[in-house]
Amino acid sequence: MKQILLTVWSIFASLAVISAQPSNDDCSSPIRLSDITKYCSKAGEYTTVGATPSGYGASTCWPNAGEDVWFSFRAFASDVAVTIIGRNVGGTPQGSLTRIMASMYAGVCGGTLQEINCVTDTRNAGAVTMYEGGLVVGRDYLIRISGMGGAQGTFQLCINNFFPPAMAAQDCRRATVLCDNNPFVNQTFSGSGLEPDEAFDSCLGEGGGAFNNSESQSTWYTWVSKTDCNLTFTITPLNSSDDIDFAVYELPNGTRNCAGKIILRCNATAPPCTGPTGKTGLNLTATDTSENFNCNVGEDGFCKFLPMKAGVAYALVINNFTNTGIGFSMEWGDCEFNGPEPDFRVLPDSGLKCDTDFLAIDSTRFAGGIRVRDWNFGVDAVPPRASGVGPHRVNYFSFGEKFITLTLETNEGCRLTEVRRINVLPCCEDLPTLRLSLDSIFGVKCFGDKDGRVVFRGLSGTPFVDQDSKEPFYQFSLDGVNFQPASEFNNLPAGNYTLWVQDAKGCISSLPFTIDEPAPITVDLGPDLTINLGDRVQLTGAVSPGNLYTYNWGGFDPGCTDCPVVDFLPVREGFHYLTVTNSNGCLGLDSVFIKINKPYPIYIPNAISPNGDGINDFFSVSGDVSLAGFELVEVYDRWGGRVFSRKDIAIQDANNLWDGRSGGVQVNPGVFTYLVKARFIDDEVVDYSGDLTVIR
């Protein structure tokens, strides 16, 4: 077991890492994304390399069911934008995945999954975006990512979960009223509205847009500043190559009253000034207040911040000059907008248990008036929704983390949402005893692997019920803390475990189980060897445990395939190793280092007596078993004249080389010089020279 053993094992370990399945290869083991407000992973952080098909079949917009990976998230707001960026042709690459396919689901793994969104990268752009609204706050959702035609690679995953403002409007007098500075996404543009040239007095009017109007695809927003502050914001096009422009106005007569509006900031500069992302907006470092439609030196898509005054109304128009219809995401700085501050209560405020009523009451007041109060009490609430001030009497069928959402809409149409998290305690008293069934346990295939699996189900308790499919399910855990809907856990290493089950009322049961593993395969080739060149070596692979194996020798030519014993002639020193494989594909490996001494011995006489007496009549050369032959043998007289020369001489022909004649005539006695080029079995050629005396 020498150094090469470590090296070869390192190679196998590297290959295992490269080809290993991602941890989120299966729906039952998704990567849990906990913070999904403006979340972005690192570039290339996730991968589909080594993934396998999950067995759910192709999503509705996928041409094929590919090798997929899974993610899950809990919705904390109603809308979500999910962007997967791989090779990103035409933009900044964030990975290597191309031809991306992605889907979003509600439901439970192992049961029925309801597809709620699907997207395919038909343009081979290496980036896709899914947008979905109407999510239930507090509910878990799944994201599935793959590649068309077997494409695999790395990617970046970005998610923004938010409450959108009211529907985006296209005219200033119908502008969407904002009353908070939460980020949001406007998925699409649909036109320029009834008044397509309202921004004629800004830099947007300089470019001669569609039909020479200042707006081609636009949306308007308006607000009243809550305090004196410096307004900043960033607009990011969902399609990075789009040219997004904007203008900011003061509205002296209040929101949605656009008579006498005053232009304050404007930016219509075009790519490449806006950089590879196409971002534009106001920031604290820019010094210009306007950038026109030309990409002039020094322009970067950003204008100087806007000092706002408390109580003053402002408007923002955003225009997609490129006319793709693709929208943007908006992030605001620290300025706050005038609007109601939600104030609702839950009674009792602590100690709430499942199947127990509580009251929800709204106490929000706003000078501008509130015309809508919409409640959503979340997962397993009875009733699930309500409207008005309240009090509303509610209870939860299940225990755990719950979310109450109150959406307010003012008389002007401003919408904002408040989310309250509450913890509902278990209510297990006087309920049937929850039991756990271990249906199948699969040990790891090879020693040290992590492919153990356990299949299970809950019995006799009160199951959760999926809101869409109405299928019952339980939650399971391997640590008694982190529970999830599942029917199996896989990718388990060998060891002793405890499986926990939890039902809708918070009741818990557990059972121990063991993931077994086979004994390690050990191979012993014996100690390292030192031999002389030409010695034969026999290696025997002693393998434990006894089994049927295939044998693969490496580092030399064994002269046979699948042989447990090899006999061979080493010609170069180094490591020689054996890999054995059983029927499960499990490997064992050992190596031996063979050191070869190479003295290159050869016998050359220093005198001959070619007199015909049969004794020492010929010049001959010989060696041991390491000798392969002679490339050249020559003899020279004392004046340098060549009296004998012969090439490519086999060993058996080297006994009677020169008979002391030159040109058929016997040479005179004297001292001659020889040159011998001997070739050995390791293909080394060694030169020998010396004096040869001819005696008569």
Order of alpha helices (4+ residues) and beta strands (2+ residues): alpha-beta-beta-beta-beta-beta-beta-beta-beta-beta-beta-beta-beta-beta-beta-beta-beta-beta-beta-beta-beta-beta-beta-beta-beta-beta-beta-beta-beta-beta-beta-beta-beta-beta-beta-beta-beta-beta-beta-beta-beta-beta-beta-beta-beta-beta-beta-beta-beta-beta-beta-beta-beta-beta-beta-beta-beta-beta
